[in-house]
């Protein structure tokens, strides 16, 4: 799957802004993705909006998820 060069540049600019705004999160992701995520790993997400209760969901990594996670590892380099 090839990405449009303009779309790729926009994505990279957005990643750079996000990384500048949230350096601890980028460091966290780099730490987690520094080695392969194994099948059976549980990944949990929590979103807390102002004035609302947190909403949490999780996934257990399936074999079909491993390629996407590898792509994320490559992107975070």
TITOR-183325 format. One record per atom (N, C-alpha, C, CB): atom name; x, z, y; residue number from 1; residue in three letters. Coordinates in Angstrom, 3 decimals. Glycine has a CB too. Layout:
% TITOR-183325
+------+----------+----------+----------+-----+------+
: atom :       xx :       zz :       yy : seq : type :
+------+----------+----------+----------+-----+------+
:   CA :        X :        Z :        Y : NUM :  ALA :
...
+------+----------+----------+----------+-----+------+
//
This chain:
% TITOR-183325
+------+----------+----------+----------+-----+------+
: atom :       xx :       zz :       yy : seq : type :
+------+----------+----------+----------+-----+------+
:    N :    0.851 :    0.000 :   -1.174 :   1 :  UNK :
:   CA :    0.000 :    0.000 :    0.000 :   1 :  UNK :
:    C :    0.899 :    0.000 :    1.240 :   1 :  UNK :
:   CB :   -0.969 :    1.230 :   -0.004 :   1 :  UNK :
:    N :    0.845 :   -1.058 :    1.990 :   2 :  UNK :
:   CA :    1.653 :   -1.176 :    3.204 :   2 :  UNK :
:    C :    0.861 :   -0.652 :    4.399 :   2 :  UNK :
:   CB :    2.087 :   -2.651 :    3.441 :   2 :  UNK :
:    N :    1.577 :    0.006 :    5.305 :   3 :  UNK :
:   CA :    0.920 :    0.541 :    6.493 :   3 :  UNK :
:    C :    1.274 :   -0.339 :    7.686 :   3 :  UNK :
:   CB :    1.337 :    2.023 :    6.749 :   3 :  UNK :
:    N :    0.300 :   -0.582 :    8.517 :   4 :  UNK :
:   CA :    0.496 :   -1.307 :    9.764 :   4 :  UNK :
:    C :    1.584 :   -0.600 :   10.567 :   4 :  UNK :
:   CB :   -0.834 :   -1.403 :   10.578 :   4 :  UNK :
:    N :    2.594 :   -1.330 :   11.063 :   5 :  UNK :
:   CA :    3.689 :   -0.683 :   11.810 :   5 :  UNK :
:    C :    3.211 :    0.118 :   13.025 :   5 :  UNK :
:   CB :    4.677 :   -1.732 :   12.268 :   5 :  UNK :
:    N :    2.205 :   -0.375 :   13.730 :   6 :  UNK :
:   CA :    1.674 :    0.358 :   14.881 :   6 :  UNK :
:    C :    1.025 :    1.659 :   14.434 :   6 :  UNK :
:   CB :    0.660 :   -0.504 :   15.652 :   6 :  UNK :
:    N :    0.252 :    1.603 :   13.356 :   7 :  UNK :
:   CA :   -0.385 :    2.812 :   12.828 :   7 :  UNK :
:    C :    0.671 :    3.804 :   12.347 :   7 :  UNK :
:   CB :   -1.352 :    2.457 :   11.675 :   7 :  UNK :
:    N :    1.744 :    3.282 :   11.737 :   8 :  UNK :
:   CA :    2.828 :    4.145 :   11.265 :   8 :  UNK :
:    C :    3.497 :    4.858 :   12.435 :   8 :  UNK :
:   CB :    3.866 :    3.327 :   10.478 :   8 :  UNK :
:    N :    3.753 :    4.128 :   13.515 :   9 :  UNK :
:   CA :    4.388 :    4.723 :   14.696 :   9 :  UNK :
:    C :    3.486 :    5.801 :   15.310 :   9 :  UNK :
:   CB :    4.708 :    3.632 :   15.746 :   9 :  UNK :
:    N :    2.186 :    5.551 :   15.349 :  10 :  UNK :
:   CA :    1.243 :    6.552 :   15.870 :  10 :  UNK :
:    C :    1.263 :    7.799 :   14.987 :  10 :  UNK :
:   CB :   -0.197 :    5.968 :   15.947 :  10 :  UNK :
:    N :    1.284 :    7.591 :   13.678 :  11 :  UNK :
:   CA :    1.322 :    8.710 :   12.743 :  11 :  UNK :
:    C :    2.594 :    9.527 :   12.918 :  11 :  UNK :
:   CB :    1.216 :    8.207 :   11.306 :  11 :  UNK :
:    N :    3.720 :    8.861 :   13.065 :  12 :  UNK :
:   CA :    4.987 :    9.568 :   13.252 :  12 :  UNK :
:    C :    5.014 :   10.333 :   14.575 :  12 :  UNK :
:   CB :    6.154 :    8.583 :   13.197 :  12 :  UNK :
:    N :    4.436 :    9.754 :   15.627 :  13 :  UNK :
:   CA :    4.358 :   10.451 :   16.921 :  13 :  UNK :
:    C :    3.465 :   11.680 :   16.802 :  13 :  UNK :
:   CB :    3.822 :    9.504 :   18.027 :  13 :  UNK :
:    N :    2.348 :   11.542 :   16.108 :  14 :  UNK :
:   CA :    1.448 :   12.681 :   15.911 :  14 :  UNK :
:    C :    2.130 :   13.770 :   15.085 :  14 :  UNK :
:   CB :    0.145 :   12.228 :   15.223 :  14 :  UNK :
:    N :    2.891 :   13.381 :   14.062 :  15 :  UNK :
:   CA :    3.634 :   14.349 :   13.247 :  15 :  UNK :
:    C :    4.651 :   15.090 :   14.108 :  15 :  UNK :
:   CB :    4.343 :   13.643 :   12.065 :  15 :  UNK :
:    N :    5.351 :   14.359 :   14.977 :  16 :  UNK :
:   CA :    6.349 :   14.993 :   15.844 :  16 :  UNK :
:    C :    5.698 :   15.999 :   16.795 :  16 :  UNK :
:   CB :    7.110 :   13.928 :   16.647 :  16 :  UNK :
:    N :    4.559 :   15.638 :   17.374 :  17 :  UNK :
:   CA :    3.841 :   16.576 :   18.262 :  17 :  UNK :
:    C :    3.378 :   17.807 :   17.492 :  17 :  UNK :
:   CB :    2.625 :   15.881 :   18.920 :  17 :  UNK :
:    N :    2.804 :   17.578 :   16.304 :  18 :  UNK :
:   CA :    2.319 :   18.688 :   15.488 :  18 :  UNK :
:    C :    3.480 :   19.616 :   15.128 :  18 :  UNK :
:   CB :    1.625 :   18.162 :   14.206 :  18 :  UNK :
:    N :    4.604 :   19.040 :   14.731 :  19 :  UNK :
:   CA :    5.781 :   19.838 :   14.363 :  19 :  UNK :
:    C :    6.297 :   20.648 :   15.549 :  19 :  UNK :
:   CB :    6.896 :   18.928 :   13.828 :  19 :  UNK :
:    N :    6.289 :   20.041 :   16.735 :  20 :  UNK :
:   CA :    6.740 :   20.752 :   17.938 :  20 :  UNK :
:    C :    5.792 :   21.898 :   18.282 :  20 :  UNK :
:   CB :    6.849 :   19.781 :   19.130 :  20 :  UNK :
:    N :    4.503 :   21.681 :   18.078 :  21 :  UNK :
:   CA :    3.508 :   22.715 :   18.394 :  21 :  UNK :
:    C :    3.442 :   23.823 :   17.351 :  21 :  UNK :
:   CB :    2.145 :   22.085 :   18.534 :  21 :  UNK :
:    N :    3.796 :   23.502 :   16.101 :  22 :  UNK :
:   CA :    3.631 :   24.442 :   14.991 :  22 :  UNK :
:    C :    4.884 :   24.472 :   14.106 :  22 :  UNK :
:   CB :    2.395 :   24.065 :   14.150 :  22 :  UNK :
:    N :    6.028 :   24.862 :   14.642 :  23 :  UNK :
:   CA :    7.275 :   24.813 :   13.858 :  23 :  UNK :
:    C :    7.260 :   25.700 :   12.619 :  23 :  UNK :
:   CB :    8.432 :   25.213 :   14.726 :  23 :  UNK :
:    N :    6.578 :   26.829 :   12.679 :  24 :  UNK :
:   CA :    6.541 :   27.709 :   11.498 :  24 :  UNK :
:    C :    5.762 :   27.066 :   10.357 :  24 :  UNK :
:   CB :    5.913 :   29.070 :   11.858 :  24 :  UNK :
:    N :    4.709 :   26.324 :   10.702 :  25 :  UNK :
:   CA :    3.921 :   25.663 :    9.668 :  25 :  UNK :
:    C :    4.743 :   24.558 :    9.008 :  25 :  UNK :
:   CB :    2.618 :   25.087 :   10.260 :  25 :  UNK :
:    N :    5.486 :   23.805 :    9.818 :  26 :  UNK :
:   CA :    6.337 :   22.762 :    9.244 :  26 :  UNK :
:    C :    7.386 :   23.383 :    8.329 :  26 :  UNK :
:   CB :    7.016 :   21.935 :   10.358 :  26 :  UNK :
:    N :    7.974 :   24.503 :    8.761 :  27 :  UNK :
:   CA :    8.965 :   25.191 :    7.918 :  27 :  UNK :
:    C :    8.319 :   25.667 :    6.611 :  27 :  UNK :
:   CB :    9.588 :   26.397 :    8.679 :  27 :  UNK :
:    N :    7.100 :   26.176 :    6.695 :  28 :  UNK :
:   CA :    6.366 :   26.613 :    5.504 :  28 :  UNK :
:    C :    6.162 :   25.437 :    4.549 :  28 :  UNK :
:   CB :    5.001 :   27.230 :    5.900 :  28 :  UNK :
:    N :    5.681 :   24.306 :    5.088 :  29 :  UNK :
:   CA :    5.455 :   23.138 :    4.234 :  29 :  UNK :
:    C :    6.748 :   22.648 :    3.602 :  29 :  UNK :
:   CB :    4.814 :   22.013 :    5.037 :  29 :  UNK :
:    N :    7.816 :   22.611 :    4.378 :  30 :  UNK :
:   CA :    9.097 :   22.175 :    3.829 :  30 :  UNK :
:    C :    9.554 :   23.099 :    2.710 :  30 :  UNK :
:   CB :   10.156 :   22.117 :    4.927 :  30 :  UNK :
:    N :    9.320 :   24.400 :    2.886 :  31 :  UNK :
:   CA :    9.691 :   25.357 :    1.855 :  31 :  UNK :
:    C :    8.876 :   25.132 :    0.581 :  31 :  UNK :
:   CB :    9.495 :   26.788 :    2.363 :  31 :  UNK :
:    N :    7.571 :   25.001 :    0.741 :  32 :  UNK :
:   CA :    6.689 :   24.818 :   -0.418 :  32 :  UNK :
:    C :    6.979 :   23.496 :   -1.111 :  32 :  UNK :
:   CB :    5.210 :   24.878 :    0.009 :  32 :  UNK :
:    N :    7.216 :   22.449 :   -0.314 :  33 :  UNK :
:   CA :    7.416 :   21.122 :   -0.883 :  33 :  UNK :
:    C :    8.888 :   20.822 :   -1.186 :  33 :  UNK :
:   CB :    6.870 :   20.077 :    0.060 :  33 :  UNK :
:    N :    9.752 :   21.843 :   -1.071 :  34 :  UNK :
:   CA :   11.175 :   21.628 :   -1.343 :  34 :  UNK :
:    C :   11.438 :   21.363 :   -2.826 :  34 :  UNK :
:   CB :   11.985 :   22.835 :   -0.881 :  34 :  UNK :
:    N :   10.477 :   21.694 :   -3.637 :  35 :  UNK :
:   CA :   10.576 :   21.371 :   -5.062 :  35 :  UNK :
:    C :    9.209 :   20.876 :   -5.512 :  35 :  UNK :
:   CB :   11.045 :   22.616 :   -5.914 :  35 :  UNK :
:    N :    9.142 :   20.160 :   -6.609 :  36 :  UNK :
:   CA :    7.852 :   19.614 :   -7.040 :  36 :  UNK :
:    C :    6.807 :   20.705 :   -7.284 :  36 :  UNK :
:   CB :    8.037 :   18.793 :   -8.305 :  36 :  UNK :
:    N :    5.578 :   20.386 :   -6.919 :  37 :  UNK :
:   CA :    4.451 :   21.268 :   -7.210 :  37 :  UNK :
:    C :    3.982 :   20.914 :   -8.610 :  37 :  UNK :
:   CB :    3.284 :   21.120 :   -6.144 :  37 :  UNK :
:    N :    3.898 :   21.918 :   -9.461 :  38 :  UNK :
:   CA :    3.556 :   21.676 :  -10.856 :  38 :  UNK :
:    C :    2.044 :   21.645 :  -11.054 :  38 :  UNK :
:   CB :    4.182 :   22.744 :  -11.747 :  38 :  UNK :
:    N :    1.631 :   20.941 :  -12.098 :  39 :  UNK :
:   CA :    0.241 :   20.950 :  -12.523 :  39 :  UNK :
:    C :   -0.164 :   22.402 :  -12.765 :  39 :  UNK :
:   CB :    0.030 :   20.074 :  -13.807 :  39 :  UNK :
:    N :   -1.360 :   22.769 :  -12.333 :  40 :  UNK :
:   CA :   -1.851 :   24.129 :  -12.506 :  40 :  UNK :
:    C :   -1.601 :   25.018 :  -11.294 :  40 :  UNK :
:   CB :   -1.215 :   24.743 :  -13.711 :  40 :  UNK :
:    N :   -0.775 :   24.567 :  -10.343 :  41 :  UNK :
:   CA :   -0.542 :   25.319 :   -9.112 :  41 :  UNK :
:    C :   -1.850 :   25.387 :   -8.330 :  41 :  UNK :
:   CB :    0.592 :   24.665 :   -8.254 :  41 :  UNK :
:    N :   -2.149 :   26.528 :   -7.741 :  42 :  UNK :
:   CA :   -3.345 :   26.686 :   -6.924 :  42 :  UNK :
:    C :   -2.930 :   26.605 :   -5.458 :  42 :  UNK :
:   CB :   -4.076 :   28.038 :   -7.234 :  42 :  UNK :
:    N :   -3.601 :   25.707 :   -4.723 :  43 :  UNK :
:   CA :   -3.386 :   25.549 :   -3.290 :  43 :  UNK :
:    C :   -4.653 :   26.012 :   -2.590 :  43 :  UNK :
:   CB :   -3.030 :   24.062 :   -2.913 :  43 :  UNK :
:    N :   -4.492 :   26.913 :   -1.625 :  44 :  UNK :
:   CA :   -5.657 :   27.503 :   -0.960 :  44 :  UNK :
:    C :   -5.601 :   27.212 :    0.532 :  44 :  UNK :
:   CB :   -5.723 :   29.030 :   -1.210 :  44 :  UNK :
:    N :   -6.766 :   26.900 :    1.100 :  45 :  UNK :
:   CA :   -6.900 :   26.627 :    2.527 :  45 :  UNK :
:    C :   -7.931 :   27.575 :    3.108 :  45 :  UNK :
:   CB :   -7.299 :   25.148 :    2.785 :  45 :  UNK :
:    N :   -7.608 :   28.149 :    4.270 :  46 :  UNK :
:   CA :   -8.562 :   28.984 :    4.995 :  46 :  UNK :
:    C :   -8.636 :   28.490 :    6.426 :  46 :  UNK :
:   CB :   -8.159 :   30.491 :    4.945 :  46 :  UNK :
:    N :   -9.859 :   28.308 :    6.913 :  47 :  UNK :
:   CA :  -10.089 :   27.919 :    8.302 :  47 :  UNK :
:    C :  -10.894 :   29.034 :    8.957 :  47 :  UNK :
:   CB :  -10.836 :   26.532 :    8.405 :  47 :  UNK :
:    N :  -10.366 :   29.538 :   10.082 :  48 :  UNK :
:   CA :  -11.054 :   30.581 :   10.836 :  48 :  UNK :
:    C :  -11.286 :   30.059 :   12.245 :  48 :  UNK :
:   CB :  -10.233 :   31.919 :   10.854 :  48 :  UNK :
:    N :  -12.545 :   29.776 :   12.555 :  49 :  UNK :
:   CA :  -12.901 :   29.319 :   13.906 :  49 :  UNK :
:    C :  -13.191 :   30.531 :   14.778 :  49 :  UNK :
:   CB :  -14.132 :   28.356 :   13.873 :  49 :  UNK :
:    N :  -12.949 :   30.410 :   16.079 :  50 :  UNK :
:   CA :  -13.234 :   31.539 :   16.977 :  50 :  UNK :
:    C :  -14.681 :   32.016 :   16.819 :  50 :  UNK :
:   CB :  -12.968 :   31.140 :   18.444 :  50 :  UNK :
:    N :  -14.836 :   33.308 :   16.617 :  51 :  UNK :
:   CA :  -16.163 :   33.911 :   16.516 :  51 :  UNK :
:    C :  -16.874 :   33.676 :   15.204 :  51 :  UNK :
:   CB :  -17.007 :   33.408 :   17.599 :  51 :  UNK :
:    N :  -16.198 :   33.090 :   14.216 :  52 :  UNK :
:   CA :  -16.832 :   32.820 :   12.924 :  52 :  UNK :
:    C :  -16.043 :   33.459 :   11.797 :  52 :  UNK :
:   CB :  -16.959 :   31.310 :   12.687 :  52 :  UNK :
:    N :  -16.700 :   33.621 :   10.681 :  53 :  UNK :
:   CA :  -16.050 :   34.143 :    9.488 :  53 :  UNK :
:    C :  -15.140 :   33.067 :    8.890 :  53 :  UNK :
:   CB :  -17.102 :   34.616 :    8.449 :  53 :  UNK :
:    N :  -14.045 :   33.474 :    8.271 :  54 :  UNK :
:   CA :  -13.169 :   32.490 :    7.623 :  54 :  UNK :
:    C :  -13.883 :   31.769 :    6.477 :  54 :  UNK :
:   CB :  -11.899 :   33.175 :    7.098 :  54 :  UNK :
:    N :  -13.540 :   30.520 :    6.297 :  55 :  UNK :
:   CA :  -14.035 :   29.721 :    5.177 :  55 :  UNK :
:    C :  -12.808 :   29.325 :    4.357 :  55 :  UNK :
:   CB :  -14.857 :   28.444 :    5.671 :  55 :  UNK :
:    N :  -12.850 :   29.602 :    3.058 :  56 :  UNK :
:   CA :  -11.708 :   29.356 :    2.185 :  56 :  UNK :
:    C :  -12.114 :   28.467 :    1.021 :  56 :  UNK :
:   CB :  -11.126 :   30.678 :    1.669 :  56 :  UNK :
:    N :  -11.228 :   27.558 :    0.666 :  57 :  UNK :
:   CA :  -11.405 :   26.722 :   -0.520 :  57 :  UNK :
:    C :  -10.042 :   26.613 :   -1.194 :  57 :  UNK :
:   CB :  -11.990 :   25.296 :   -0.153 :  57 :  UNK :
:    N :  -10.066 :   26.339 :   -2.487 :  58 :  UNK :
:   CA :   -8.794 :   26.134 :   -3.171 :  58 :  UNK :
:    C :   -8.942 :   25.025 :   -4.194 :  58 :  UNK :
:   CB :   -8.311 :   27.434 :   -3.846 :  58 :  UNK :
:    N :   -7.794 :   24.498 :   -4.584 :  59 :  UNK :
:   CA :   -7.757 :   23.491 :   -5.635 :  59 :  UNK :
:    C :   -6.687 :   23.886 :   -6.637 :  59 :  UNK :
:   CB :   -7.484 :   22.072 :   -5.054 :  59 :  UNK :
:    N :   -6.916 :   23.543 :   -7.872 :  60 :  UNK :
:   CA :   -5.880 :   23.668 :   -8.892 :  60 :  UNK :
:    C :   -5.326 :   22.264 :   -9.085 :  60 :  UNK :
:   CB :   -6.440 :   24.284 :  -10.254 :  60 :  UNK :
:    N :   -4.029 :   22.116 :   -8.912 :  61 :  UNK :
:   CA :   -3.392 :   20.807 :   -8.956 :  61 :  UNK :
:    C :   -3.563 :   20.188 :  -10.347 :  61 :  UNK :
:   CB :   -1.894 :   20.918 :   -8.588 :  61 :  UNK :
:    N :   -4.090 :   18.973 :  -10.333 :  62 :  UNK :
:   CA :   -4.324 :   18.202 :  -11.554 :  62 :  UNK :
:    C :   -3.220 :   17.146 :  -11.686 :  62 :  UNK :
:   CB :   -5.745 :   17.531 :  -11.537 :  62 :  UNK :
:    N :   -3.047 :   16.600 :  -12.874 :  63 :  UNK :
:   CA :   -2.034 :   15.542 :  -13.044 :  63 :  UNK :
:    C :   -2.230 :   14.386 :  -12.055 :  63 :  UNK :
:   CB :   -2.077 :   15.001 :  -14.479 :  63 :  UNK :
:    N :   -3.478 :   14.044 :  -11.759 :  64 :  UNK :
:   CA :   -3.749 :   12.932 :  -10.846 :  64 :  UNK :
:    C :   -3.382 :   13.256 :   -9.398 :  64 :  UNK :
:   CB :   -5.211 :   12.548 :  -10.923 :  64 :  UNK :
:    N :   -3.148 :   14.521 :   -9.069 :  65 :  UNK :
:   CA :   -2.768 :   14.928 :   -7.709 :  65 :  UNK :
:    C :   -1.267 :   14.839 :   -7.475 :  65 :  UNK :
:   CB :   -3.238 :   16.346 :   -7.438 :  65 :  UNK :
:    N :   -0.494 :   14.774 :   -8.525 :  66 :  UNK :
:   CA :    0.959 :   14.883 :   -8.409 :  66 :  UNK :
:    C :    1.583 :   13.756 :   -7.592 :  66 :  UNK :
:   CB :    1.575 :   14.904 :   -9.779 :  66 :  UNK :
:    N :    1.054 :   12.535 :   -7.687 :  67 :  UNK :
:   CA :    1.611 :   11.420 :   -6.918 :  67 :  UNK :
:    C :    1.422 :   11.659 :   -5.417 :  67 :  UNK :
:   CB :    0.948 :   10.085 :   -7.337 :  67 :  UNK :
:    N :    0.238 :   12.100 :   -5.022 :  68 :  UNK :
:   CA :   -0.009 :   12.390 :   -3.603 :  68 :  UNK :
:    C :    0.923 :   13.488 :   -3.104 :  68 :  UNK :
:   CB :   -1.476 :   12.804 :   -3.382 :  68 :  UNK :
:    N :    1.101 :   14.529 :   -3.871 :  69 :  UNK :
:   CA :    1.987 :   15.617 :   -3.464 :  69 :  UNK :
:    C :    3.432 :   15.138 :   -3.350 :  69 :  UNK :
:   CB :    1.895 :   16.778 :   -4.458 :  69 :  UNK :
:    N :    3.854 :   14.235 :   -4.232 :  70 :  UNK :
:   CA :    5.194 :   13.669 :   -4.130 :  70 :  UNK :
:    C :    5.331 :   12.858 :   -2.835 :  70 :  UNK :
:   CB :    5.502 :   12.783 :   -5.360 :  70 :  UNK :
:    N :    4.305 :   12.099 :   -2.490 :  71 :  UNK :
:   CA :    4.324 :   11.329 :   -1.242 :  71 :  UNK :
:    C :    4.419 :   12.266 :   -0.035 :  71 :  UNK :
:   CB :    3.060 :   10.439 :   -1.133 :  71 :  UNK :
:    N :    3.717 :   13.385 :   -0.068 :  72 :  UNK :
:   CA :    3.808 :   14.371 :    1.015 :  72 :  UNK :
:    C :    5.216 :   14.926 :    1.116 :  72 :  UNK :
:   CB :    2.806 :   15.515 :    0.796 :  72 :  UNK :
:    N :    5.842 :   15.200 :   -0.018 :  73 :  UNK :
:   CA :    7.236 :   15.689 :   -0.019 :  73 :  UNK :
:    C :    8.148 :   14.685 :    0.676 :  73 :  UNK :
:   CB :    7.732 :   15.945 :   -1.471 :  73 :  UNK :
:    N :    7.968 :   13.425 :    0.361 :  74 :  UNK :
:   CA :    8.787 :   12.371 :    0.967 :  74 :  UNK :
:    C :    8.529 :   12.277 :    2.466 :  74 :  UNK :
:   CB :    8.504 :   11.017 :    0.298 :  74 :  UNK :
:    N :    7.284 :   12.388 :    2.858 :  75 :  UNK :
:   CA :    6.909 :   12.291 :    4.278 :  75 :  UNK :
:    C :    7.488 :   13.439 :    5.096 :  75 :  UNK :
:   CB :    5.387 :   12.273 :    4.424 :  75 :  UNK :
:    N :    7.601 :   14.615 :    4.482 :  76 :  UNK :
:   CA :    8.068 :   15.808 :    5.203 :  76 :  UNK :
:    C :    9.596 :   15.814 :    5.369 :  76 :  UNK :
:   CB :    7.620 :   17.080 :    4.462 :  76 :  UNK :
:    N :   10.309 :   14.928 :    4.705 :  77 :  UNK :
:   CA :   11.781 :   14.910 :    4.803 :  77 :  UNK :
:    C :   12.222 :   14.539 :    6.191 :  77 :  UNK :
:   CB :   12.385 :   13.934 :    3.795 :  77 :  UNK :
+------+----------+----------+----------+-----+------+
//
